[in-house]
């Protein structure tokens, strides 16, 4: 066994084998995989092994498409062919029009990734799958490339190719410890000796937290027992003359696929069960949990009703094995938060179908620092301090129970809530607030007009439309107040702070005390990595503020680039402070009534910051606006938050102050053309392609990513960021919807919604550069149907910023 290598991948299932293979494809061949037993002896061996193209984001569709291409290539390898039933086709059923509308959106989104789904009616579903009944069925989504694969053969094929490229695989080699050294390298301790390496990858399936504990971390991954059975032969399948399509049924919570001339039928029962919460037997290898078909009786009845043939056939095998889930159901693939040279590829509940793509994207991150797609949807850092064992288990149960039910826009499911709160959460709830969640924080979405008000989540405009319109009107004409909790806030100090930050940001940073600016950080490929509000509080302190979701992401990036001489210090204040946003033309009067000092435009102009008191509460006040109205961000320590809130409410009484929420903020920021991190700001595009030219100072001698950016600029723009107005009033576009010109996809929507101040339906997105000029006529697919659209100037409301300077 080697004692020195570049990467050690721990775990020999689909995650580990795919990562090892793809590392060799990226040019790193001095790599090793260690497995405690035999390859595929964990979850992989009993996988139902369905391979679908369906995903709810373009990144997920893209990685699944890669899996399908790779698996087809492996199946056709004359030296080592594997069993892969490619392109049997698959149907996701629906019995409500709301679900069908979701399918139309997903079909449009997939079109932008060169994937063709088809939305079909109930009769066509039955024609393509002759075993199903159309009772209580409207239609479904057809995936022509759906199929299934042999799990063990797939992993052995990937390991074989990796070995041929120079990688090594050590079976029956348990890892018993991990040691990280001062230079961030690792020693992997195994029962057969130590291996020194630069990078460690945790690919340990349901044993993920056994290895996590060795490096002092906990991963938000929990296991669920999952049952399926194999039937005896069904004569209708043999007589059909073709393989049956795969079926996924959110109506009755089951799936099935052909297995020989019978069916494999799997269940997602409501009375589901976690597994391994109190530890896992070391000898649980190639093993299963006890059968428990009584637990799936209710699901089975639904499956019988949908497929009567099941009532006439016997069961010859029952499988009940653990599968892994995360808090939101998507896997964790990427850097391990707070660790250097440590990565994970875990929580792959659909590991066989997706694993080829996950290993592909992870290998790119390890070798190149980024992948070809923005991988935030699977980034381990999207969960932060709230991601404990109990929450993970609750969300795993909830996701299991809703396996085939996608999230609707603005849908925040109830399990594990509230997760993170402030002293104002119960106060705002008493005021009628409806909450969503952002990085676990309960954040106000809107204020309900009546206690029994309910929003029906939909891809169309909802009952909340008029509520949001009233909140926007109150902010535009008077003054509004909202809480923005969880905002990422890092205090930067030290004698080298400003010069270091100047090298991190691609534009100019504010150097004058009391000034605020917006900055963008690039990765080493010249693409947009992060967006930050930079506030010069005083001579020795800078505040770095960014999106709540970026808490771990941005801290990791900044920490990785700190100077070695200790001249710059970082301290997170994210969980200790909260923002109260005061916005509207009367905001200054309210602030002046609540706080001593001179708050006139001359004394405290736009883009200013100062320390102050709001009532008796200490605060940091910034004159910045995400709404396009005169606005103040009032940053308050959580211990004083209620006091500041009361002071502002009292001061606002004379001015008709009204509470508003994030829905209203979203509407107003779209009108201003302000971008949202990880919707509009992604690692796939340069700041110039993203329309951030004014925030880039190419004349600076140096900043992170500058050489790569220069090369990208010389090569020419690949995409251009645009705003569009849509000619419809029934629904907004949604992220991922296709932008069309003469029947061809020329771009993709990144964010969209109704602009209540201008009365227009707005969308933002990336298009081919030739379609970016204002006045260009295009169409945008809204719930799958083309809607006329026109490219417009990015700022549709007060483009001269008169109102924010008032």
Secondary structure as the mmCIF struct_conf table of DSSP 4:
data_model
#
loop_
_struct_conf.conf_type_id
_struct_conf.id
_struct_conf.beg_label_comp_id
_struct_conf.beg_label_asym_id
_struct_conf.beg_label_seq_id
_struct_conf.end_label_comp_id
_struct_conf.end_label_asym_id
_struct_conf.end_label_seq_id
BEND BEND1 UNK A 3 UNK A 3
STRN STRN1 UNK A 4 UNK A 10
BEND BEND2 UNK A 13 UNK A 13
HELX_RH_AL_P HELX_RH_AL_P1 UNK A 14 UNK A 25
TURN_TY1_P TURN_TY1_P1 UNK A 26 UNK A 27
BEND BEND3 UNK A 30 UNK A 30
STRN STRN2 UNK A 31 UNK A 34
BEND BEND4 UNK A 36 UNK A 38
TURN_TY1_P TURN_TY1_P2 UNK A 39 UNK A 43
HELX_RH_3T_P HELX_RH_3T_P1 UNK A 44 UNK A 46
STRN STRN3 UNK A 50 UNK A 51
BEND BEND5 UNK A 56 UNK A 57
HELX_RH_AL_P HELX_RH_AL_P2 UNK A 58 UNK A 75
TURN_TY1_P TURN_TY1_P3 UNK A 76 UNK A 76
TURN_TY1_P TURN_TY1_P4 UNK A 78 UNK A 79
BEND BEND6 UNK A 80 UNK A 80
STRN STRN4 UNK A 84 UNK A 85
TURN_TY1_P TURN_TY1_P5 UNK A 86 UNK A 87
STRN STRN5 UNK A 90 UNK A 94
BEND BEND7 UNK A 95 UNK A 96
HELX_RH_AL_P HELX_RH_AL_P3 UNK A 97 UNK A 111
TURN_TY1_P TURN_TY1_P6 UNK A 112 UNK A 114
STRN STRN6 UNK A 117 UNK A 121
HELX_RH_AL_P HELX_RH_AL_P4 UNK A 122 UNK A 128
BEND BEND8 UNK A 129 UNK A 129
TURN_TY1_P TURN_TY1_P7 UNK A 130 UNK A 131
TURN_TY1_P TURN_TY1_P8 UNK A 135 UNK A 136
STRN STRN7 UNK A 139 UNK A 143
TURN_TY1_P TURN_TY1_P9 UNK A 144 UNK A 145
STRN STRN8 UNK A 147 UNK A 149
HELX_RH_AL_P HELX_RH_AL_P5 UNK A 151 UNK A 164
TURN_TY1_P TURN_TY1_P10 UNK A 165 UNK A 166
STRN STRN9 UNK A 168 UNK A 170
BEND BEND9 UNK A 172 UNK A 172
STRN STRN10 UNK A 175 UNK A 180
TURN_TY1_P TURN_TY1_P11 UNK A 182 UNK A 183
BEND BEND10 UNK A 184 UNK A 184
STRN STRN11 UNK A 186 UNK A 190
TURN_TY1_P TURN_TY1_P12 UNK A 191 UNK A 192
STRN STRN12 UNK A 193 UNK A 202
HELX_RH_3T_P HELX_RH_3T_P2 UNK A 205 UNK A 207
HELX_RH_AL_P HELX_RH_AL_P6 UNK A 208 UNK A 214
TURN_TY1_P TURN_TY1_P13 UNK A 215 UNK A 216
STRN STRN13 UNK A 222 UNK A 231
HELX_RH_AL_P HELX_RH_AL_P7 UNK A 235 UNK A 240
BEND BEND11 UNK A 241 UNK A 242
HELX_LH_PP_P HELX_LH_PP_P1 UNK A 243 UNK A 245
STRN STRN14 UNK A 246 UNK A 249
TURN_TY1_P TURN_TY1_P14 UNK A 250 UNK A 253
STRN STRN15 UNK A 254 UNK A 259
TURN_TY1_P TURN_TY1_P15 UNK A 260 UNK A 261
STRN STRN16 UNK A 262 UNK A 267
BEND BEND12 UNK A 270 UNK A 271
STRN STRN17 UNK A 274 UNK A 275
TURN_TY1_P TURN_TY1_P16 UNK A 277 UNK A 278
TURN_TY1_P TURN_TY1_P17 UNK A 282 UNK A 283
BEND BEND13 UNK A 285 UNK A 286
HELX_LH_PP_P HELX_LH_PP_P2 UNK A 289 UNK A 291
HELX_RH_3T_P HELX_RH_3T_P3 UNK A 293 UNK A 296
HELX_RH_AL_P HELX_RH_AL_P8 UNK A 297 UNK A 306
HELX_RH_3T_P HELX_RH_3T_P4 UNK A 308 UNK A 312
BEND BEND14 UNK A 313 UNK A 313
STRN STRN18 UNK A 315 UNK A 325
BEND BEND15 UNK A 327 UNK A 330
STRN STRN19 UNK A 332 UNK A 335
HELX_LH_PP_P HELX_LH_PP_P3 UNK A 336 UNK A 336
TURN_TY1_P TURN_TY1_P18 UNK A 337 UNK A 338
BEND BEND16 UNK A 340 UNK A 341
STRN STRN20 UNK A 342 UNK A 346
TURN_TY1_P TURN_TY1_P19 UNK A 349 UNK A 350
HELX_RH_AL_P HELX_RH_AL_P9 UNK A 351 UNK A 368
BEND BEND17 UNK A 369 UNK A 370
BEND BEND18 UNK A 372 UNK A 373
HELX_RH_3T_P HELX_RH_3T_P5 UNK A 376 UNK A 378
HELX_RH_3T_P HELX_RH_3T_P6 UNK A 380 UNK A 382
BEND BEND19 UNK A 383 UNK A 383
TURN_TY1_P TURN_TY1_P20 UNK A 385 UNK A 386
HELX_RH_AL_P HELX_RH_AL_P10 UNK A 389 UNK A 401
TURN_TY1_P TURN_TY1_P21 UNK A 402 UNK A 404
HELX_LH_PP_P HELX_LH_PP_P4 UNK A 406 UNK A 408
TURN_TY1_P TURN_TY1_P22 UNK A 409 UNK A 410
TURN_TY1_P TURN_TY1_P23 UNK A 415 UNK A 416
STRN STRN21 UNK A 420 UNK A 420
TURN_TY1_P TURN_TY1_P24 UNK A 423 UNK A 424
HELX_RH_AL_P HELX_RH_AL_P11 UNK A 425 UNK A 430
TURN_TY1_P TURN_TY1_P25 UNK A 431 UNK A 432
STRN STRN22 UNK A 433 UNK A 438
TURN_TY1_P TURN_TY1_P26 UNK A 439 UNK A 440
STRN STRN23 UNK A 441 UNK A 447
BEND BEND20 UNK A 449 UNK A 450
TURN_TY1_P TURN_TY1_P27 UNK A 451 UNK A 452
BEND BEND21 UNK A 459 UNK A 460
TURN_TY1_P TURN_TY1_P28 UNK A 463 UNK A 463
HELX_RH_AL_P HELX_RH_AL_P12 UNK A 464 UNK A 477
BEND BEND22 UNK A 478 UNK A 478
STRN STRN24 UNK A 480 UNK A 484
BEND BEND23 UNK A 486 UNK A 486
STRN STRN25 UNK A 488 UNK A 493
BEND BEND24 UNK A 494 UNK A 494
TURN_TY1_P TURN_TY1_P29 UNK A 495 UNK A 496
HELX_RH_AL_P HELX_RH_AL_P13 UNK A 497 UNK A 504
STRN STRN26 UNK A 505 UNK A 505
BEND BEND25 UNK A 506 UNK A 507
BEND BEND26 UNK A 512 UNK A 512
TURN_TY1_P TURN_TY1_P30 UNK A 513 UNK A 514
STRN STRN27 UNK A 515 UNK A 515
STRN STRN28 UNK A 516 UNK A 522
TURN_TY1_P TURN_TY1_P31 UNK A 524 UNK A 525
BEND BEND27 UNK A 526 UNK A 526
STRN STRN29 UNK A 527 UNK A 527
STRN STRN30 UNK A 528 UNK A 538
TURN_TY1_P TURN_TY1_P32 UNK A 539 UNK A 540
STRN STRN31 UNK A 541 UNK A 546
HELX_RH_3T_P HELX_RH_3T_P7 UNK A 548 UNK A 550
HELX_RH_AL_P HELX_RH_AL_P14 UNK A 551 UNK A 560
TURN_TY1_P TURN_TY1_P33 UNK A 561 UNK A 561
TURN_TY1_P TURN_TY1_P34 UNK A 564 UNK A 565
BEND BEND28 UNK A 566 UNK A 566
STRN STRN32 UNK A 569 UNK A 572
TURN_TY1_P TURN_TY1_P35 UNK A 574 UNK A 576
STRN STRN33 UNK A 577 UNK A 583
BEND BEND29 UNK A 584 UNK A 584
TURN_TY1_P TURN_TY1_P36 UNK A 585 UNK A 586
HELX_RH_AL_P HELX_RH_AL_P15 UNK A 587 UNK A 594
BEND BEND30 UNK A 595 UNK A 595
BEND BEND31 UNK A 597 UNK A 597
BEND BEND32 UNK A 600 UNK A 600
TURN_TY1_P TURN_TY1_P37 UNK A 601 UNK A 603
BEND BEND33 UNK A 604 UNK A 604
TURN_TY1_P TURN_TY1_P38 UNK A 606 UNK A 607
STRN STRN34 UNK A 608 UNK A 608
STRN STRN35 UNK A 609 UNK A 614
TURN_TY1_P TURN_TY1_P39 UNK A 615 UNK A 616
STRN STRN36 UNK A 617 UNK A 622
BEND BEND34 UNK A 626 UNK A 630
STRN STRN37 UNK A 631 UNK A 637
HELX_RH_3T_P HELX_RH_3T_P8 UNK A 638 UNK A 640
HELX_RH_AL_P HELX_RH_AL_P16 UNK A 641 UNK A 652
HELX_RH_3T_P HELX_RH_3T_P9 UNK A 653 UNK A 655
TURN_TY1_P TURN_TY1_P40 UNK A 656 UNK A 656
STRN STRN38 UNK A 658 UNK A 659
HELX_RH_AL_P HELX_RH_AL_P17 UNK A 662 UNK A 672
TURN_TY1_P TURN_TY1_P41 UNK A 673 UNK A 673
STRN STRN39 UNK A 677 UNK A 677
TURN_TY1_P TURN_TY1_P42 UNK A 678 UNK A 680
STRN STRN40 UNK A 681 UNK A 681
TURN_TY1_P TURN_TY1_P43 UNK A 683 UNK A 684
BEND BEND35 UNK A 685 UNK A 685
STRN STRN41 UNK A 686 UNK A 686
TURN_TY1_P TURN_TY1_P44 UNK A 687 UNK A 691
HELX_RH_3T_P HELX_RH_3T_P10 UNK A 693 UNK A 695
TURN_TY1_P TURN_TY1_P45 UNK A 698 UNK A 699
BEND BEND36 UNK A 700 UNK A 701
TURN_TY1_P TURN_TY1_P46 UNK A 704 UNK A 705
HELX_RH_AL_P HELX_RH_AL_P18 UNK A 706 UNK A 715
BEND BEND37 UNK A 718 UNK A 718
STRN STRN42 UNK A 720 UNK A 726
BEND BEND38 UNK A 727 UNK A 727
BEND BEND39 UNK A 729 UNK A 730
TURN_TY1_P TURN_TY1_P47 UNK A 735 UNK A 736
HELX_LH_PP_P HELX_LH_PP_P5 UNK A 737 UNK A 737
STRN STRN43 UNK A 738 UNK A 741
TURN_TY1_P TURN_TY1_P48 UNK A 742 UNK A 743
STRN STRN44 UNK A 744 UNK A 755
TURN_TY1_P TURN_TY1_P49 UNK A 756 UNK A 759
STRN STRN45 UNK A 760 UNK A 767
HELX_RH_3T_P HELX_RH_3T_P11 UNK A 769 UNK A 771
BEND BEND40 UNK A 773 UNK A 773
TURN_TY1_P TURN_TY1_P50 UNK A 774 UNK A 775
STRN STRN46 UNK A 777 UNK A 782
TURN_TY1_P TURN_TY1_P51 UNK A 783 UNK A 784
STRN STRN47 UNK A 785 UNK A 792
BEND BEND41 UNK A 794 UNK A 794
BEND BEND42 UNK A 797 UNK A 797
TURN_TY1_P TURN_TY1_P52 UNK A 799 UNK A 800
HELX_RH_AL_P HELX_RH_AL_P19 UNK A 802 UNK A 805
#
